[in-house]
Structures are given as structure tokens and as C-alpha cells.
Amino acid sequence: MTPAFEKLQQHLKQLPGLGYRSSERIALHLLVEKPARLPALVAALEEAAKSVRRCSRCGNLAEGELCGICADERRDHGLVCVVEHVPDLVAIERSGAFRGVYHVLHGKLSPIRGIAPADLNLPSLLERISAAGVRELILALSNDVEGEATCHYLTEHLPKDPPVTATRIGFGLPSGGGVLYADSVTLKSALEGRRSYL
Ligand SMILES: [Zn+2]
């Protein structure tokens, strides 16, 4: 193989879910089998790198200051669903069961892995609650020790006046599983069956 091919493959291999074989296959596909697709892919990567960023309010993907959900006045902005990652938000949106807004933490607290509140999009959630009149948080975090620790931290730090309700989805989700891999029906029942966390 050539040095440029090796370099491309090395970059592909660093992407999630791609190992040595799959990165080699993709590099060969792009350079040898379907080179005509390459300019459009390069242009899409450049455009995405230039225009996609985090929503300043919730942490979702956005192309302006706010994402489409935060900018949508028809949604219930007093009801905030807290998720770990953007794909979790996408999965809940796909279920069609939720008309509130979101807050994406980009991870969860983990003392073992050294992930503290400041490493996550978490301080901004507490500021947002105080400033924006949020009345309920739906904690859609995974059903594991780190998810529990994050829920616990949040409920400990919720503003007392005016009070904020915290509910936790749990019903229907497998133990140790996350939101991302749940099907729409499971997610819908998990949201409807949320319970008080305080
Ligand atoms: Zn947003």
C-alpha cells in the first residue's frame, strides 16, 4: 500500500466501531472501487466541520446558536429530558413520545474514570434550570452505577426555590442498558412510566 493510503486507513481506524479490516475495506472502497464518491464525501466533511457545533443551550448538534429543538417554541421548555449523548436524544425523538426539550451531558459521572461534573455539560444544566423556569427533569440516563451517580448528583444540586421535579425513566429498559439501543415502543413506555426520583 502507499503512504497516503496508510494514513487514510490510520485515520479511519480511529473512528468508533472500525477495526483494522473494516478501515482497510473502506479505504479501498473510496480510493479504488468508488473514487467518484470521494469529492462529495470530502465536501460533506468540510461543510460539517465548518458548520456543525454544539447548541449553546442543550448541547445537541446545531448549525446556529440553538438547535432545532431549543428553537422550537411549540415544544414544552419547562420539561427537560437529560440524556448522556446525542444519539440518545435522536432515539427518543424517533419514538415521538416526547414534546419537551433536552439537555445532553456528553457522558456521565464516573469517579473511577475520573469524570467530574465540570467534565460534562452538567454545570450548564443547573444554570439553565435556575434561569429558564424549568419545572421538571426527566432523567433518561443509563441504568447502571454511573447513571445512578449522575442522577444522584443532579437531584442533590437541584434548586429548591422554585422546586424542580425529577423523574427517572426506568420502566422497560433492560438493567445495565442505555437509551440508545432501546426500540421505540420500549422508550415510549419508559417515558410514560417514569417515576419520581426524589
Ligand atoms: Zn438545543
Residues whose N, C-alpha, C, O or C-beta is under 5 A from the ligand:
A	BS01	ZN	C55 R57 C58 G59 N60 L66 C67 C70
